[in-house]
Amino acid sequence: MRTTSNPVFRNLPKQEGGGYATFGSATAGAAQVTQQFGQPQHAPADQWARPTDQRTMTIDDVVTKTGITLGVLAVSALISYVLVNSNVDLAVPFVIGGGLIGLVLVLVATFGRKMDNPAIVLAYAVAEGVFLGALSFMFTDITFGGTGGSTLIAQAVLGTFGVFFGMLVVYRTGAIRVTPRLTRMIVGALVGVLILALGNIVASFFIDGGLGLRDGGPLAIIFSLVCIGIAAFSFLLDFDSADQLIRAQAPEKAAWGVALGLTVTLVWLYVEILRLLSYFQND
């Protein structure tokens, strides 16, 4: 049974079997679901129960909802960047406040089973936009020791979407298949990276630079590359989870949950790419 490294997707309906071509097709009809998964005992879990008068989710819904979410995030990030640029004292509050609010909203959506709530998803996009706009400014402004300016941000954005679309091609072509073993490896790597990152934060209170994972040195560069690799492979699990929802005939509103999960991974990937690029700028 496949799971995902992204906590937003962990309440998906559990399915057996495989299939890697649905994510990217126009619709997922009942005939496909019956053929791929057999009898109705594989119906979606209660939280995704679909009223008979409500249509099922399609890839078009996923693309639309994800596009709206990313659009709101981009506008929020731009406004945040402009505000911080005019008053640098706002940078730290925006980063801390936006980051914490975004984290709380993800936890509420995940554990409160509200992944399909558009208000929560769009509120998360606004919060993360505020966070990313201020963080991008800090990474690129000399006041905070950053360099590169808007060019660095543009490179990070291009790199982020380049990785995203690259992994989408990998998933759709089946070049790398999502298997239980691959899932365990990615989840294990994610847990390991999280523990190291927390350990580095704790160590930084007692040792200048902590464990050296974020100081711009060779070890920090390797750590960022590892994080980028894990985030990239996490997209495969996210795509597969979205594929399962479509095959399970989840309701249309479930696309908001998919949009939230993909946005969480995109935000993480952008931050890691921006951080890595800043290391080379500082050199």
Helices and strands as residue ranges (DSSP letters): G 7-9, H 30-37, G 40-42, G 46-48, H 59-86, G 88-90, H 91-111, H 118-140, G 142-144, H 149-173, H 180-204, H 218-247, G 252-254, H 255-282
